[in-house]
Amino acid sequence: MPGTSGWASTYAGHPVALWNLTVQATCNGLGVRTNQFGFHITCASGTVVVVETCTDLAHPIWSPLQTNTLAGSSFYFSDPQWTNYPARLYRLRSP
């Protein structure tokens, strides 16, 4: 994060980069609208974000739902299939 020290451009031989991705929990887009569950994701333009889902954290099998490259600073993710499951959990990752 800005203002920290001791970081290099690699960690264990892998390149590192700041990934300051956020889910906008306070905006009007979080939750159900037009029969779809969704939320806004913000990050730097050009960031690639994979949205994954699972239905049981006790036995997590994460499946990718959508891969997005941000053209601007945010995008809206929506899941029209959310009603087909008694529970549906989401996580975000980089590819």
KAQUILIN-V463412 format. One record per run of one state. SS is the DSSP state (H for helix, E for strand, C for the rest). FROM is the first residue (numbers start at 1). LEN is the number of residues. If there is no record, write none. Layout:
ss = <SS,SS>
from = <FROM,FROM>
len = <LEN,LEN>
This chain:
ss = <C,E,C,E,C,E,C,E,C,E,C,E,C,H,C,E,C,E,C,H,C,E,C>
from = <1,10,12,14,16,22,24,31,34,36,43,48,55,57,60,63,70,74,80,82,85,89,94>
len = <9,2,2,2,6,2,7,3,2,7,5,7,2,3,3,7,4,6,2,3,4,5,2>
